[in-house]
Amino acid sequence: MSEINVQLNGGPSAQMPAPVTVGEALKKLDRDVAKQALAARVNGREVDLAYTLDSQANGEVVRIEPVLPQTLAGLDVLRHSTAHLLAAAVLDLFPGTKLGIGPALLEDPRYGFFYDVIAPQTLTEADLPVIEKRMRDIAKRNMPYRRDEISKAEALRIFAERDEPLKRELIDEKAGEVVSVYYIDGSPFIDFCLGPHVPNTNRLRAFKVLSLAGAYWKGDAENPQMQRIYGTAFFTPEELDAWLKQREEAEKRDHRRLGRELDLFSIQEQYGQGLVLWHPRGGAIRKEMEDYLREQLVERGYGLVFTPHIAKRDLWQLSGHEENYSDVMFAPTELEETEFRLKPMNCPFHIGIYKSSQHSYRDLPLRYAELGTCYRAELSGTLHGLMRVRGFTQDDAHIFCTPETVRSEIVDCIQFAFALLGTFGFDEFKIELSVRGTKSTKKYLGSDEDWVRAESALVEALAEQNLSYERMEDEAAFYGPKIDIKVKDSIGRLWQLTTVQFDFNLPERFELEYIGEDNRPHRPVMVHRALFGSVERFFGVLIEHYAGAFPLWLAPVQVAVLPITDRINEYSETIAQELRAAGLRVEVNVRSDKIGAKIRDAQMQKIPFMLVLGDREVEQSKVAVRERSKGDIGAMSLEEFKEMARRLVETRALKNE
């Protein structure tokens, strides 16, 4: 009998008879870990616990890293497995259902997974609890997830017999000569899938079916229309209950509803999905955001630039976007026998500014910043209010520097990000370092040496700031690694906003140069960074973070002047003019409503301060002040109120104190 040398997660190794499954090997190495494990990585490859380890040539050590609960990898396995459980329940309840795809969703705080289906009847919200009950019935039956590797021809035959045309289409497009398929034994479910999955359905105990939505196969309106069933899953019922409570609170804060109620923005079918119309009140907040950012940019040595929305197609071919990003670029348009494309990014334009003149090492770093509007052909099924749009303004900056100074520039970008995010009320963060990965299947540009150098610069910058981070394999941009900073909002959700990216590709492609101390040309290094990420997404996060009740400096209407009777209207307008002259955004409610109704209206609009004016206030030359959350805070002179408001605005205070 042959033997195999197995090592658990960098610990001691043990000899054991081969063949042996990963699950059996884990039991011999650590029974407690074996009980918890959902799946594993064997020498870096993700596998099921049922994966068989055979004898290794030359006595090589087989390294097993268990995928455990309470990890991101574990959550991915759990949710992907629950998506399969959902599909099994739908097939059981609605025979003849055609299956699309069913991925886990780790980046979307609204959902945990979905599965796209074409059922023999239109599913309704009333079907969701029935589907969830069937999922629980299947889960309790402890049915195994089983992987089988078969030929492509055999896979196509099996899915043809099951009348699954969409799965056959995926196999035709994506599969190699050997295809992995998954079964839930005892159910009608089979899927073309790489896995891994949990060992059996009994491991799935905390899940919820959430909602239905329309979808198109592959997001293309020319393809069959499907129904998307959303759900979520967690490791424990307690985690699920906490998330459901958070979700209930999130629904109250939904930026789409608040955007409509507070008259901040709209997205209208007549103008196009994913295209935002900023209303005056939303525009007031945007102006404050942009004014603060521009003020900081100038202080930090950035030059403000402006570039077109469109460029010749040749530019995008040279930059690599046409090759690596064309699936989200709008189709070319032709003018006078020349093709143009809307820009998905600003970087090639900033390169054009750099190339317009020669630079010495003494000129560097050069920092160009732009609030530039970009356009991406996002599929309709992925659009979501301000969070995912087709036209958006990126607070883009590109820094051209020498290799010797790139680390300090990255450090400055990180510090800038924390200062800006803190000003807007975010003080909890998660940092991710997205790298190429050692076994990536994606197409990345540049040499191994380039990638090692770029990653090292980012790691050293994070270490210099004593910042912990999570390493994200195979998540880099096609041109270089990046640092992503996620913020935690007031109800505990994480949002991806800031990114700092190292780019050695574009300087090479565009043959950028600077003259060094040796009077010879050298290649600069380029850093991309966006702090808001996009103005639209950041604004959407702000709305939900504050539930629309913005601090005074950001509030679209800062003061509501509320006359008690019509005879006070003229005096109210005088007060309003003085406040506007002091730089405050003011509205006067001169409708003939009772004062209680006027106060309720101002509260509903989440206006920070209300000045209630009656005969007594006119006689005493004072204003009765109400604060949005505290109510009546007393009478004071107009000058006292202006001084208080001025201080809150100038310090960008987050609370009206």
Secondary structure, DSSP 4 states (H G I P E B T S, - for coil): --EEEEEETTS-EEEEESSEEHHHHHHHH-HHHHHH-SEEEETTEEE-TTPEE-PPGGGPEEEEEEE-TTSHHHHHHHHHHHHHHHHHHHHHHSTTPEE----B-SS-TT-SEEEEEE-SS---TTHHHHHHHHHHHHHHTTPBEEEEEEEHHHHHHHHHHTT-HHHHHHHHHH--SEEEEEEETTSS-EEE------SBGGG--EEEEEEEEEEEGGG-TTSPEEEEEEEEEESSHHHHHHHHHHHHHHHHT-HHHHHHHTT-EE--TTT-TT--EE-HHHHHHHHHHHHHHHHHHHHTTPEE----SEEEHHHHHHHTHHHHSGGGSPPPEEETTEEEEE-S-SHHHHHHHHHTS--BGGG--EEEEEEEEEE----GGG-BTTTB-SEEEEEEEEEEE-TTTHHHHHHHHHHHHHHHHHHTT---EEEEEE---TT--S---S-HHHHHHHHHHHHHHHHHTT---EEETT-SBTTB-EEEEEEE-TTS-EEEEEEEEEESHHHHHTT--EE-TTSSEEPPEEEEEESSS-HHHHHHHHHHHHTT---TTT-SS-EEEEESSGGGHHHHHHHHHHHHHTT--EEE--SS--HHHHHHHHHHTT-SEEEEE-HHHHHHTEEEEEETTTEEEEEEEHHHHHHHHHHHHHTT-SS--
